[in-house]
Amino acid sequence: MCPPAHFDVTYSINPWMDPAKPADASLALAQWEQLCGVYRSLGHTVEELAPEPGLPDMVFTANGATVVGGRVFGARFAHPEREPEAERHLEWFAAHGFTHLHVPVHINEGEGDFAVTASCLLAGRGFRTNPLAHGEAQEYFGRPVIGLELVDPRYYHLDLALAVLDDAADEIAYHPPAFSPGSREVLRRLFPDALIAGEEDTAAFGLNAVSDGLHVILPHTATGLHGPLRDRGFEPVPVDLSELHKGGGSAKCCSQELRA
């Protein structure tokens, strides 16, 4: 995770960002610290990436890499405003003992568009990640990669339209209208028992969630997901990240998972 010390909305690279509505950095930091506190209270370790001036979106660390089995598949950002972040992430991994580091050839925005399940990687395309990055990731990780076409610009990353609830059991939640007809059919076939999220909860960033297989950390306003999650044996943990929503992300965007 990366503290939003320099977070602001000074440009627009997604439909949620409006420079006419600048962010309150102190409120964003307080909300981020609450999220960190939630993770620690649940027994998780939080590692921090140092923020840098001029890179207001560094708080969204999920975009910086994808880590599976201790192997790091780096990011290559679609927009020049964020491109310097990619090197900062790889520098952090190198300094913290990760030895398998891949500098990507094709554009991909880390866990923004790669979701890890027990059987495969689900991979978004259509707005940011180059489809060629899917094959590149498959070769690097040696795991099947299933490409999914995103069609709603509000859900420009896969992690805004789909959440992995239990990677060991291949259990997910997703919002079907965010995907092309063919991709919806793929998801239906692969995950016939998936939790289906409605428009209101998806627009509230309800699928930009982090699950440890029991606790699901998600925005407090995505109330329509709380009951269905409990019905499936999960414990929803609501958080308020409304200020960070102005940048187009929530809990998952702020959290890069380091899978050993």
C-alpha positions as a Markdown table, in Angstrom:
| # | Residue | x | y | z |
|---|---|---|---|---|
| 1 | Met | 0.0 | 0.0 | 0.0 |
| 2 | Cys | 1.1 | 3.6 | -0.6 |
| 3 | Pro | -0.1 | 6.5 | 1.6 |
| 4 | Pro | -2.0 | 9.2 | -0.4 |
| 5 | Ala | 0.3 | 11.9 | 0.8 |
| 6 | His | 0.2 | 13.6 | -2.7 |
| 7 | Phe | -3.3 | 12.4 | -3.8 |
| 8 | Asp | -5.3 | 14.9 | -5.8 |
| 9 | Val | -7.4 | 15.0 | -9.0 |
| 10 | Thr | -5.5 | 17.2 | -11.3 |
| 11 | Tyr | -6.2 | 15.4 | -14.6 |
| 12 | Ser | -8.8 | 13.0 | -15.9 |
| 13 | Ile | -7.9 | 9.5 | -17.2 |
| 14 | Asn | -11.2 | 7.8 | -16.2 |
| 15 | Pro | -14.9 | 8.8 | -15.9 |
| 16 | Trp | -14.7 | 9.2 | -12.1 |
| 17 | Met | -12.0 | 11.9 | -12.2 |
| 18 | Asp | -13.0 | 15.5 | -12.4 |
| 19 | Pro | -10.3 | 18.1 | -11.8 |
| 20 | Ala | -13.1 | 20.6 | -11.1 |
| 21 | Lys | -13.7 | 18.6 | -7.9 |
| 22 | Pro | -10.3 | 18.3 | -6.3 |
| 23 | Ala | -9.6 | 15.8 | -3.5 |
| 24 | Asp | -9.0 | 16.6 | 0.1 |
| 25 | Ala | -5.6 | 15.0 | 0.8 |
| 26 | Ser | -6.0 | 15.0 | 4.5 |
| 27 | Leu | -9.4 | 13.2 | 4.4 |
| 28 | Ala | -8.0 | 10.7 | 1.8 |
| 29 | Leu | -5.1 | 10.0 | 4.2 |
| 30 | Ala | -7.4 | 9.5 | 7.1 |
| 31 | Gln | -9.6 | 7.1 | 5.1 |
| 32 | Trp | -6.6 | 5.2 | 3.9 |
| 33 | Glu | -5.2 | 4.9 | 7.4 |
| 34 | Gln | -8.6 | 3.4 | 8.4 |
| 35 | Leu | -8.2 | 0.8 | 5.7 |
| 36 | Cys | -4.7 | -0.1 | 6.9 |
| 37 | Gly | -6.1 | -0.4 | 10.4 |
| 38 | Val | -8.8 | -2.8 | 9.2 |
| 39 | Tyr | -6.2 | -5.0 | 7.5 |
| 40 | Arg | -4.0 | -5.1 | 10.6 |
| 41 | Ser | -6.9 | -5.8 | 12.9 |
| 42 | Leu | -7.7 | -8.8 | 10.8 |
| 43 | Gly | -4.2 | -10.1 | 11.2 |
| 44 | His | -2.7 | -9.1 | 7.9 |
| 45 | Thr | 0.7 | -7.4 | 7.3 |
| 46 | Val | 0.8 | -4.1 | 5.5 |
| 47 | Glu | 3.9 | -3.2 | 3.6 |
| 48 | Glu | 4.3 | 0.4 | 2.5 |
| 49 | Leu | 5.6 | 2.0 | -0.7 |
| 50 | Ala | 6.9 | 5.5 | -0.3 |
| 51 | Pro | 4.7 | 8.1 | -2.1 |
| 52 | Glu | 6.4 | 10.6 | -4.4 |
| 53 | Pro | 5.4 | 14.2 | -5.3 |
| 54 | Gly | 3.9 | 14.5 | -8.8 |
| 55 | Leu | 2.5 | 11.0 | -8.8 |
| 56 | Pro | -0.9 | 11.5 | -7.2 |
| 57 | Asp | -2.2 | 8.1 | -8.2 |
| 58 | Met | 0.5 | 6.0 | -6.4 |
| 59 | Val | -2.1 | 5.3 | -3.7 |
| 60 | Phe | -3.7 | 2.8 | -6.2 |
| 61 | Thr | -0.9 | 0.2 | -5.7 |
| 62 | Ala | -3.0 | -2.7 | -7.2 |
| 63 | Asn | -2.1 | -1.3 | -10.6 |
| 64 | Gly | 1.7 | -1.6 | -10.1 |
| 65 | Ala | 2.2 | -5.3 | -10.5 |
| 66 | Thr | 0.7 | -8.8 | -10.2 |
| 67 | Val | 2.4 | -11.2 | -7.8 |
| 68 | Val | 1.8 | -15.0 | -7.9 |
| 69 | Gly | 4.0 | -17.5 | -6.2 |
| 70 | Gly | 6.5 | -14.8 | -5.4 |
| 71 | Arg | 6.9 | -14.0 | -9.1 |
| 72 | Val | 6.4 | -10.3 | -10.0 |
| 73 | Phe | 4.8 | -9.4 | -13.3 |
| 74 | Gly | 5.4 | -5.6 | -13.6 |
| 75 | Ala | 3.1 | -3.0 | -15.0 |
| 76 | Arg | 3.3 | -0.8 | -18.0 |
| 77 | Phe | 0.7 | 2.0 | -17.7 |
| 78 | Ala | -1.5 | 3.2 | -20.5 |
| 79 | His | -1.3 | 6.9 | -19.6 |
| 80 | Pro | 1.9 | 8.9 | -19.3 |
| 81 | Glu | 0.7 | 10.5 | -16.1 |
| 82 | Arg | 1.2 | 7.1 | -14.3 |
| 83 | Glu | 4.0 | 5.5 | -16.2 |
| 84 | Pro | 6.7 | 6.5 | -13.7 |
| 85 | Glu | 4.9 | 4.4 | -11.1 |
| 86 | Ala | 5.9 | 1.2 | -12.8 |
| 87 | Glu | 9.6 | 1.6 | -12.0 |
| 88 | Arg | 8.9 | 2.6 | -8.4 |
| 89 | His | 7.1 | -0.7 | -7.9 |
| 90 | Leu | 9.8 | -2.8 | -9.4 |
| 91 | Glu | 12.4 | -1.0 | -7.3 |
| 92 | Trp | 10.4 | -1.8 | -4.2 |
| 93 | Phe | 10.2 | -5.5 | -5.0 |
| 94 | Ala | 13.9 | -5.7 | -5.8 |
| 95 | Ala | 14.8 | -4.0 | -2.5 |
| 96 | His | 12.5 | -6.4 | -0.6 |
| 97 | Gly | 14.0 | -9.7 | -1.7 |
| 98 | Phe | 11.9 | -10.5 | -4.7 |
| 99 | Thr | 14.2 | -12.1 | -7.3 |
| 100 | His | 11.8 | -13.0 | -10.1 |
| 101 | Leu | 10.9 | -9.7 | -11.7 |
| 102 | His | 9.4 | -9.3 | -15.2 |
| 103 | Val | 9.5 | -6.0 | -17.0 |
| 104 | Pro | 6.5 | -6.2 | -19.4 |
| 105 | Val | 6.5 | -5.6 | -23.1 |
| 106 | His | 2.8 | -4.9 | -23.4 |
| 107 | Ile | 0.6 | -2.5 | -21.5 |
| 108 | Asn | -1.0 | -4.0 | -18.4 |
| 109 | Glu | -2.1 | -2.3 | -15.2 |
| 110 | Gly | -1.4 | -5.0 | -12.7 |
| 111 | Glu | -4.2 | -6.3 | -10.6 |
| 112 | Gly | -6.4 | -3.7 | -12.0 |
| 113 | Asp | -6.9 | -6.1 | -14.9 |
| 114 | Phe | -5.5 | -9.4 | -13.6 |
| 115 | Ala | -7.6 | -11.3 | -11.0 |
| 116 | Val | -6.0 | -14.5 | -9.5 |
| 117 | Thr | -8.2 | -17.5 | -8.9 |
| 118 | Ala | -7.2 | -21.1 | -8.0 |
| 119 | Ser | -7.4 | -22.3 | -11.5 |
| 120 | Cys | -6.5 | -19.3 | -13.7 |
| 121 | Leu | -5.9 | -15.6 | -14.1 |
| 122 | Leu | -8.9 | -13.6 | -15.3 |
| 123 | Ala | -7.7 | -10.8 | -17.4 |
| 124 | Gly | -9.5 | -7.6 | -18.5 |
| 125 | Arg | -9.1 | -5.8 | -21.8 |
| 126 | Gly | -10.9 | -3.1 | -23.7 |
| 127 | Phe | -9.8 | 0.1 | -22.0 |
| 128 | Arg | -6.3 | -0.2 | -20.5 |
| 129 | Thr | -4.6 | -3.6 | -20.7 |
| 130 | Asn | -3.4 | -4.7 | -24.2 |
| 131 | Pro | -4.7 | -8.2 | -25.0 |
| 132 | Leu | -1.2 | -9.2 | -25.9 |
| 133 | Ala | -0.3 | -8.8 | -22.2 |
| 134 | His | -2.6 | -11.8 | -21.5 |
| 135 | Gly | -0.4 | -14.2 | -23.4 |
| 136 | Glu | 2.7 | -12.5 | -21.9 |
| 137 | Ala | 1.4 | -13.1 | -18.4 |
| 138 | Gln | 0.4 | -16.7 | -19.2 |
| 139 | Glu | 4.0 | -17.5 | -20.4 |
| 140 | Tyr | 5.5 | -15.8 | -17.3 |
| 141 | Phe | 3.3 | -17.5 | -14.7 |
| 142 | Gly | 2.6 | -20.7 | -16.5 |
| 143 | Arg | -1.1 | -20.4 | -15.6 |
| 144 | Pro | -4.1 | -20.2 | -17.9 |
| 145 | Val | -5.2 | -16.7 | -18.6 |
| 146 | Ile | -8.9 | -16.1 | -19.5 |
| 147 | Gly | -9.5 | -12.8 | -21.4 |
| 148 | Leu | -12.6 | -10.8 | -20.6 |
| 149 | Glu | -13.8 | -7.9 | -22.7 |
| 150 | Leu | -14.9 | -4.8 | -20.6 |
| 151 | Val | -17.5 | -2.6 | -22.4 |
| 152 | Asp | -18.6 | 0.1 | -19.8 |
| 153 | Pro | -16.0 | 2.9 | -19.5 |
| 154 | Arg | -17.0 | 3.4 | -15.8 |
| 155 | Tyr | -15.6 | 0.0 | -15.2 |
| 156 | Tyr | -12.4 | 0.5 | -17.1 |
| 157 | His | -10.5 | -2.1 | -15.0 |
| 158 | Leu | -11.5 | -5.6 | -14.2 |
| 159 | Asp | -11.3 | -5.0 | -10.5 |
| 160 | Leu | -14.2 | -2.5 | -10.7 |
| 161 | Ala | -16.5 | -5.1 | -12.3 |
| 162 | Leu | -15.3 | -8.4 | -10.7 |
| 163 | Ala | -14.0 | -9.4 | -7.3 |
| 164 | Val | -12.4 | -12.7 | -6.2 |
| 165 | Leu | -14.1 | -13.8 | -3.0 |
| 166 | Asp | -12.3 | -17.0 | -2.4 |
| 167 | Asp | -9.4 | -17.8 | -4.6 |
| 168 | Ala | -9.0 | -21.3 | -3.2 |
| 169 | Ala | -12.6 | -22.2 | -4.0 |
| 170 | Asp | -12.8 | -20.2 | -7.3 |
| 171 | Glu | -15.7 | -18.1 | -5.9 |
| 172 | Ile | -16.2 | -14.6 | -7.5 |
| 173 | Ala | -18.7 | -11.8 | -7.7 |
| 174 | Tyr | -19.2 | -9.7 | -10.9 |
| 175 | His | -21.5 | -7.3 | -12.7 |
| 176 | Pro | -22.6 | -8.8 | -16.0 |
| 177 | Pro | -23.4 | -5.6 | -17.9 |
| 178 | Ala | -19.8 | -4.5 | -17.6 |
| 179 | Phe | -18.8 | -7.3 | -19.9 |
| 180 | Ser | -19.3 | -8.2 | -23.6 |
| 181 | Pro | -21.9 | -10.9 | -24.3 |
| 182 | Gly | -19.2 | -13.4 | -25.1 |
| 183 | Ser | -17.3 | -12.7 | -21.9 |
| 184 | Arg | -20.6 | -12.9 | -19.8 |
| 185 | Glu | -21.1 | -16.4 | -21.2 |
| 186 | Val | -17.5 | -17.3 | -20.3 |
| 187 | Leu | -18.0 | -16.2 | -16.8 |
| 188 | Arg | -21.4 | -18.0 | -16.6 |
| 189 | Arg | -19.8 | -21.2 | -17.7 |
| 190 | Leu | -16.7 | -21.0 | -15.4 |
| 191 | Phe | -18.5 | -19.6 | -12.4 |
| 192 | Pro | -22.2 | -20.7 | -12.5 |
| 193 | Asp | -22.7 | -20.0 | -8.8 |
| 194 | Ala | -21.1 | -16.5 | -8.8 |
| 195 | Leu | -22.6 | -13.7 | -6.8 |
| 196 | Ile | -24.2 | -11.2 | -9.2 |
| 197 | Ala | -23.8 | -7.6 | -8.3 |
| 198 | Gly | -26.4 | -5.0 | -9.3 |
| 199 | Glu | -25.8 | -1.6 | -10.8 |
| 200 | Glu | -26.2 | 0.4 | -7.7 |
| 201 | Asp | -23.6 | -1.6 | -5.7 |
| 202 | Thr | -21.2 | -1.8 | -8.6 |
| 203 | Ala | -21.4 | 2.0 | -9.2 |
| 204 | Ala | -20.6 | 2.4 | -5.4 |
| 205 | Phe | -17.3 | 0.5 | -6.0 |
| 206 | Gly | -18.7 | -2.5 | -4.3 |
| 207 | Leu | -16.7 | -4.9 | -6.4 |
| 208 | Asn | -13.5 | -3.1 | -5.8 |
| 209 | Ala | -13.2 | -5.2 | -2.8 |
| 210 | Val | -10.5 | -7.3 | -1.0 |
| 211 | Ser | -11.3 | -10.7 | 0.4 |
| 212 | Asp | -9.1 | -13.0 | 2.5 |
| 213 | Gly | -11.6 | -15.9 | 2.0 |
| 214 | Leu | -13.7 | -14.9 | 5.0 |
| 215 | His | -13.7 | -11.1 | 5.4 |
| 216 | Val | -14.6 | -8.9 | 2.5 |
| 217 | Ile | -13.5 | -5.3 | 2.8 |
| 218 | Leu | -15.7 | -3.1 | 0.6 |
| 219 | Pro | -17.2 | 0.4 | 0.5 |
| 220 | His | -19.8 | 1.0 | 3.2 |
| 221 | Thr | -22.3 | 2.3 | 0.6 |
| 222 | Ala | -22.4 | -1.0 | -1.3 |
| 223 | Thr | -25.1 | -2.2 | 1.2 |
| 224 | Gly | -26.9 | -4.5 | -1.3 |
| 225 | Leu | -23.9 | -6.8 | -1.3 |
| 226 | His | -23.7 | -7.3 | 2.5 |
| 227 | Gly | -26.6 | -9.7 | 2.9 |
| 228 | Pro | -25.7 | -11.9 | -0.1 |
| 229 | Leu | -22.1 | -12.1 | 1.2 |
| 230 | Arg | -23.3 | -13.2 | 4.6 |
| 231 | Asp | -25.5 | -15.8 | 3.0 |
| 232 | Arg | -22.4 | -17.3 | 1.4 |
| 233 | Gly | -20.5 | -17.4 | 4.6 |
| 234 | Phe | -18.5 | -14.2 | 4.2 |
| 235 | Glu | -18.2 | -11.4 | 6.7 |
| 236 | Pro | -18.5 | -7.9 | 5.0 |
| 237 | Val | -16.3 | -5.3 | 6.5 |
| 238 | Pro | -17.5 | -1.8 | 5.3 |
| 239 | Val | -15.0 | 1.1 | 5.0 |
| 240 | Asp | -15.4 | 4.7 | 3.9 |
| 241 | Leu | -13.0 | 5.5 | 1.0 |
| 242 | Ser | -15.3 | 8.1 | -0.6 |
| 243 | Glu | -12.4 | 10.6 | -1.1 |
| 244 | Leu | -10.3 | 8.1 | -3.0 |
| 245 | His | -13.3 | 7.2 | -5.1 |
| 246 | Lys | -12.7 | 10.6 | -6.8 |
| 247 | Gly | -9.6 | 9.0 | -8.4 |
| 248 | Gly | -11.6 | 6.0 | -9.6 |
| 249 | Gly | -10.7 | 3.4 | -7.0 |
| 250 | Ser | -11.5 | 1.9 | -3.7 |
| 251 | Ala | -10.2 | -0.8 | -1.3 |
| 252 | Lys | -8.9 | -3.1 | -4.0 |
| 253 | Cys | -7.2 | -0.4 | -6.0 |
| 254 | Cys | -5.4 | 0.7 | -2.8 |
| 255 | Ser | -4.2 | -2.9 | -2.1 |
| 256 | Gln | -1.7 | -5.0 | -4.0 |
| 257 | Glu | -1.7 | -8.6 | -2.8 |
| 258 | Leu | 1.8 | -10.2 | -2.3 |
| 259 | Arg | 1.2 | -13.9 | -3.0 |
| 260 | Ala | 4.1 | -15.9 | -1.8 |
